[in-house]
Amino acid sequence: MVCSQTWLSMREMEITGHSPREQLDIRRRRLQFRCWHRGTQEIDLVLGSFAEKFLERLDSAELERFEALLDCPDVDLFDWIFVGIAPPPQHDHDLMRRLRGFSVERRH
C-alpha cells in the first residue's frame, strides 16, 4: 500500500524564531507525540517506545525516513514490523530493520 501523507512534514512546516538546535528538538518532540498517538495500541507501543529510546540519536536524514514511515497506515506498519512482510523499497531501510529488531527485543 502507498503511504499517504496525513501530517505536514517538517519540510513543509516552518519553525521560525528558533535556533537550528531548537528546531531539531521541536521536530523530535512532534515526532514523539505522533508515535504515541497513532490510534492502534500495538503500533503506539512499539513506535512510542522506539522513539523514546532512539529519537535523540537520529540525524536529519534518519528523521526524514522515520517521518515517512509515520505517514504509512498502522495496518501496513504492523505487517512490516510484527508479521515480517517486506515493506516497499522506499521503506525497506535501516530504520525499518531497527524497528523490527526493537520489536523482537521487546517481545522476549
C-alpha positions in Angstrom: 0.0 0.0 0.0 1.2 3.5 -0.8 1.6 5.7 2.3 -0.4 8.9 2.2 0.8 12.0 4.0 -1.6 12.7 6.7 0.6 15.1 8.7 2.6 18.0 7.4 6.2 17.1 7.2 8.8 19.3 8.9 10.0 20.4 5.5 6.5 21.9 4.9 6.0 23.3 8.4 8.2 26.3 9.3 9.6 26.6 12.8 10.7 30.2 12.9 12.3 32.2 15.6 14.4 29.2 16.9 18.0 28.2 16.5 18.7 25.1 14.3 19.2 23.0 17.5 15.9 24.2 18.9 14.2 23.4 15.6 15.6 19.9 15.7 14.3 19.5 19.3 10.8 20.7 18.3 10.8 18.3 15.4 11.8 15.4 17.6 9.1 16.3 20.2 6.4 16.4 17.4 7.6 13.0 16.1 7.5 11.5 19.6 3.9 12.8 20.0 2.9 11.3 16.7 4.4 7.9 17.7 2.4 7.7 20.9 -0.9 8.9 19.3 -1.5 6.9 16.2 -4.6 5.0 17.2 -3.5 1.4 17.2 -2.3 0.3 20.6 0.4 -2.2 19.3 1.9 0.4 16.9 1.7 3.2 19.6 3.6 1.0 22.0 6.4 0.0 19.6 6.8 3.4 17.9 6.4 5.3 21.1 9.0 3.2 22.9 11.3 3.2 19.9 11.1 7.0 19.7 11.8 7.4 23.4 14.9 5.2 23.1 16.3 6.3 19.8 14.8 9.6 18.5 17.5 11.8 20.2 20.2 9.9 18.3 18.7 10.1 14.8 20.2 12.6 12.4 18.2 14.7 9.9 18.2 12.1 7.2 17.1 9.4 9.6 14.4 11.6 11.0 13.1 12.2 7.4 12.9 8.4 6.8 11.2 8.0 10.2 8.7 10.7 9.3 8.0 8.9 6.0 7.2 5.7 8.0 4.8 7.6 10.2 2.9 8.7 7.1 2.1 5.0 6.5 -1.1 3.3 7.8 -0.9 1.4 11.0 -2.0 -1.8 9.3 1.0 -1.6 6.9 3.4 -0.8 9.7 2.0 -3.7 11.7 2.6 -6.1 8.8 6.1 -4.8 8.2 7.2 -4.8 11.8 5.4 -7.7 13.5 4.4 -10.0 10.7 7.6 -9.7 8.7 6.1 -8.8 5.4 8.6 -6.9 3.3 7.9 -3.2 3.1 8.0 -1.4 -0.3 11.5 -0.4 -1.3 11.2 3.2 -0.2 10.6 1.9 3.4 13.0 -1.0 3.4 15.9 0.7 5.1 18.0 0.9 8.2 15.2 2.3 10.4 12.8 -0.4 9.4 15.3 -3.0 10.3 16.0 -1.2 13.7 12.2 -1.1 14.4 11.9 -4.8 13.6 14.8 -5.6 15.9 13.5 -3.4 18.6 10.1 -5.1 18.4 11.6 -8.5 18.7 13.7 -7.4 21.7 10.6 -6.1 23.4 8.7 -9.4 22.9 11.5 -11.5 24.5 
